[in-house]
């Protein structure tokens, strides 16, 4: 989770400066009667800070929702590609893949991957699947 600084701009920035200036003035000339006024100014300042924090949190939530949506779409695309690749793979390729998964060894180059087949065969066709986003 990222932590952002509070961005105060324009009218809100002036209001914050004014509130803190007034608070400083009250603290300098503090008396029993001004304690209530100081409490009110502190409460106003805290409310302003709270509203800015809530805005920043809402903004971050929207960014995270968009990222989740993109990840769900990407996951769905990869699942579809995986299903297609499984249907196109021969039983020998699937057995070899399962053995590699169980042993954790890297895939070994196959003869069809090292040498393309005759023109028009599946081995000589360009790949049409991509792991990137579709245009």
C-alpha positions, 0 to 999 in steps of 0.5 A: 500500500502506498502512502501519499502526502496530503495535497492542499491547493487553492482555497483549502491551502489558504484556509489551512494557513489561516486556521493555523495562524489563528491557532498560533495567535490564540496560543500566544495570548492564551487565556481561559476564555480562548481555550474553547476557541482554540478547541474549535480551531483544532477541531476545524483543522482536524476536520479539514485534514480528515476530508483531505485524507478521505479524498486521497483514500477514495482516489487510491481505491479507484486506482486499485479497483482499476488495477484489479479489473485489468488483472482479472481480464489478463487472468481470463485471457491467460486461462483461455490461451492455456486451454487452447494450448492444452487442446493443441498439444499432443499427448506426448507433449502433455506427458512431458510437460507434466513430468517437467512440472513434477521435477521442476526442470526447465523445458527441453527443446523438442524436435518440432521446436528445433526444426520447423515442419513442412510448409503448411504444417502446424510447426511452420505456422507463425504463432497467433497467440500473444501474452500481451494486450489485444489491440 
